[in-house]
Amino acid sequence: MTGTTPTLPVFSLAGRTAIVTGGAQGIGEAIVAALRDSGARVFICDINPDVGKATAERLGVDFIAADVTDSAAVEAAFDHVVATAGRIDIAVNNAGIVHNHPSESLTDHDWRKVLAVNLDGVFHCCRAAGSRMLAQGGGSIVNTGSMSGHISNFPQPQAAYNAAKAGVIHLTKSLAGEWAGRGVRVNSVSPGYVGTELTQRGMDNEEWRRAWLAGTPMKRVATPAEIAPAVVFLASDAASFCTGTDLVVDGGYTIW
């Protein structure tokens, strides 16, 4: 039509720049591929340079090495994205670890390590992304929560992980409230059990595997590719009125 400007589909991320922490493998790798396929320029940020560089080369994206528990390294990584691409539109804070230790014997070191990666690291990345997005007038942050932030998993002990993920979900809501009036949306995606390197040890444990599948109405674990579209949705203009939302993708686990 003469005189009109074509508009992109609301799920398109064309022309946008994204960073994905923990993007070298598992759910993070699937998120990187989905954002790329939706048109974004993507930077993988991962503590493992060998795996990260290989994944980035295979997917045709950029790579930065950083430890999310080191706030200075996080700031440097986000500076690199802005210096290279000119701005940062999407930050997916996905890096995470889990330890399955009984709480009565959980050491201070193991408790702090899980909280440092899963909660402190998310805050470091939210702060780095948020400050730059506020300065440029907008952006979308998506944090990886977990159904473990809503329920206590059975039968494996993982109090530190559960506490950290509950913290991520509430941190998401808190930051969403702070920044909503200034154009920055902050949401989270909470996966259930997903077939990744992180859950393989549990799936190899027959007691845990039976309990996990019995507790999931769909009677299976997800693939990483089934989690990634939820991130694309929250990152895109399709979710323009969503902030402080935690999108649970768990095969129904938390409905019982």
C-alpha positions in Angstrom: 0.0 0.0 0.0 1.4 3.4 -1.0 2.4 5.6 1.9 2.6 2.9 4.6 5.6 1.5 6.4 5.9 -2.3 6.6 5.9 -3.6 10.1 7.7 -6.7 11.3 5.8 -9.6 12.9 5.6 -9.1 16.7 7.8 -12.1 17.3 10.6 -10.8 15.1 13.8 -9.8 16.7 15.4 -8.4 13.5 17.8 -5.6 14.2 18.2 -6.4 17.9 21.2 -7.5 19.9 21.0 -10.2 22.6 23.4 -11.7 25.1 22.8 -15.2 26.6 24.7 -16.2 29.7 25.4 -19.9 30.0 24.7 -20.1 26.3 27.3 -22.7 25.4 25.2 -25.8 25.9 21.8 -27.1 27.1 18.9 -24.8 27.4 21.2 -21.8 26.8 22.3 -23.1 23.5 18.7 -23.7 22.4 17.9 -20.1 23.4 20.8 -18.8 21.4 19.6 -20.7 18.3 16.0 -19.5 18.8 17.0 -15.8 19.2 19.3 -16.1 16.2 16.5 -17.7 14.1 14.2 -14.8 15.1 16.6 -12.3 13.6 18.7 -11.2 16.6 22.5 -10.8 16.7 23.4 -13.0 19.6 26.4 -13.0 21.9 27.1 -16.2 23.9 28.5 -15.4 27.4 29.9 -18.4 29.1 32.6 -19.3 31.7 33.9 -22.2 29.4 35.7 -20.6 26.5 36.4 -23.9 24.6 32.8 -25.1 24.5 31.5 -21.5 24.2 33.6 -20.7 21.1 32.8 -24.0 19.5 29.0 -23.5 20.0 29.3 -19.9 18.8 31.2 -20.9 15.6 28.6 -23.7 14.9 25.7 -21.4 15.4 27.2 -18.4 13.6 27.1 -16.1 16.6 29.5 -14.1 18.8 31.3 -15.3 22.0 32.5 -13.6 25.2 34.0 -15.4 28.1 32.9 -14.3 31.6 32.2 -15.7 35.0 28.8 -14.3 36.2 29.9 -14.5 39.8 32.5 -11.8 39.0 30.6 -8.5 38.7 33.6 -6.8 37.0 33.8 -9.5 34.4 30.0 -9.2 33.8 30.4 -5.4 33.3 33.2 -5.9 30.9 31.2 -8.5 28.9 28.2 -6.1 28.6 30.6 -3.3 27.6 32.0 -5.5 24.9 28.5 -6.1 23.5 27.7 -2.4 23.4 31.1 -1.5 21.9 30.7 -4.2 19.2 27.0 -3.9 18.3 26.1 -0.4 19.5 23.5 -1.4 22.0 22.0 -4.3 23.9 18.3 -5.0 23.5 17.9 -8.4 25.1 19.6 -10.0 28.0 18.9 -13.7 28.9 20.4 -14.5 32.2 20.6 -18.3 32.1 23.8 -19.5 33.7 23.2 -21.9 36.5 24.4 -24.9 38.5 22.9 -27.4 40.8 24.3 -29.5 43.8 22.2 -32.3 45.2 23.5 -32.4 48.8 21.5 -33.2 52.0 21.1 -30.0 53.8 22.4 -31.3 57.1 25.8 -31.9 55.5 25.8 -29.0 53.0 28.9 -27.0 53.4 29.1 -23.2 53.4 31.2 -23.4 50.3 28.6 -25.4 48.3 25.7 -23.3 49.6 27.5 -20.1 48.5 28.6 -21.5 45.2 25.0 -22.3 44.1 23.7 -18.9 45.4 26.7 -17.1 43.8 26.0 -18.5 40.3 22.2 -18.8 40.3 21.2 -15.7 42.2 24.2 -13.3 42.6 25.1 -13.9 38.9 21.6 -13.1 37.8 21.6 -9.9 39.7 25.0 -8.9 38.3 23.7 -9.5 34.8 20.4 -7.7 35.5 22.2 -4.7 36.9 24.6 -4.6 33.9 21.8 -5.0 31.4 19.4 -2.7 33.2 21.7 0.2 33.5 22.5 0.2 29.8 18.9 -0.4 28.7 17.7 2.4 30.9 20.3 4.7 29.3 19.2 3.8 25.8 15.5 4.0 26.6 14.4 0.4 26.6 15.1 -3.3 26.5 14.0 -6.8 27.6 15.6 -8.9 30.3 14.6 -12.6 30.6 15.9 -14.6 33.6 16.0 -18.4 33.8 14.0 -19.3 37.0 12.8 -22.8 37.6 9.7 -24.7 38.8 12.0 -25.3 41.8 11.4 -21.7 42.7 7.7 -22.6 43.2 7.9 -26.1 44.7 10.4 -28.3 46.6 11.6 -31.1 44.3 11.3 -34.7 45.3 13.2 -37.0 45.9 16.6 -35.2 45.4 17.9 -32.7 48.0 18.6 -29.3 46.6 17.7 -26.6 49.1 20.3 -24.2 47.8 19.1 -24.4 44.2 15.5 -24.1 45.2 16.2 -21.1 47.4 18.2 -19.4 44.6 15.6 -20.0 42.0 12.8 -18.6 44.3 15.1 -15.6 44.7 15.4 -15.2 40.9 11.7 -15.1 40.4 11.2 -12.5 43.1 14.2 -10.5 41.9 12.6 -10.5 38.5 9.3 -9.1 39.9 11.2 -6.5 42.0 13.3 -5.2 39.1 10.2 -5.2 36.8 8.5 -2.9 39.2 11.5 -0.6 39.4 12.1 -0.3 35.7 8.6 -0.7 34.1 8.0 3.1 33.8 11.4 3.6 32.0 10.9 1.1 29.2 12.8 -2.0 30.5 10.8 -5.2 30.9 12.0 -7.9 33.2 10.5 -11.4 33.0 11.5 -15.0 33.8 11.0 -18.5 32.4 10.7 -21.4 34.8 11.4 -24.7 33.2 10.5 -28.1 34.6 12.7 -31.1 34.0 14.6 -30.7 30.8 16.9 -33.3 29.1 20.3 -31.5 29.5 23.7 -32.2 30.9 22.5 -30.7 34.2 19.7 -33.3 34.6 21.5 -36.3 33.1 22.7 -37.6 36.5 19.2 -37.5 37.9 17.8 -39.3 34.8 20.5 -42.0 35.3 19.2 -42.5 38.9 16.2 -44.9 38.6 14.5 -43.7 41.8 14.8 -40.0 40.7 13.8 -40.7 37.1 10.6 -42.6 38.2 9.6 -39.8 40.6 10.3 -37.0 38.1 8.2 -38.6 35.4 5.4 -39.7 37.8 5.2 -36.1 39.0 5.0 -34.6 35.5 1.5 -35.0 34.0 3.0 -35.2 30.5 5.2 -38.1 31.7 8.4 -36.9 30.0 11.1 -34.4 30.3 11.2 -31.4 27.9 13.8 -30.8 25.2 15.8 -27.6 25.4 14.1 -26.5 22.2 10.7 -26.6 24.0 11.9 -24.0 26.5 13.6 -21.5 24.1 10.3 -20.2 22.4 9.1 -19.0 25.8 12.2 -16.8 25.9 11.7 -15.5 22.4 8.1 -14.6 23.3 9.1 -12.6 26.4 12.0 -10.9 24.6 9.8 -9.9 21.7 7.2 -7.2 21.1 4.6 -10.0 21.4 5.1 -9.7 25.2 5.1 -5.8 25.2 2.6 -5.7 28.1 4.4 -8.4 30.1 6.7 -7.5 32.9 7.3 -9.3 36.2 5.8 -12.4 34.6 7.2 -15.9 35.4 6.3 -18.2 32.5 6.3 -21.8 33.8 7.1 -24.4 31.2 7.0 -27.6 33.2 4.8 -30.2 31.5 2.3 -29.6 34.2 4.5 -30.5 37.2 3.4 -27.6 39.4 -0.4 -28.1 38.9 -0.5 -31.0 41.3 
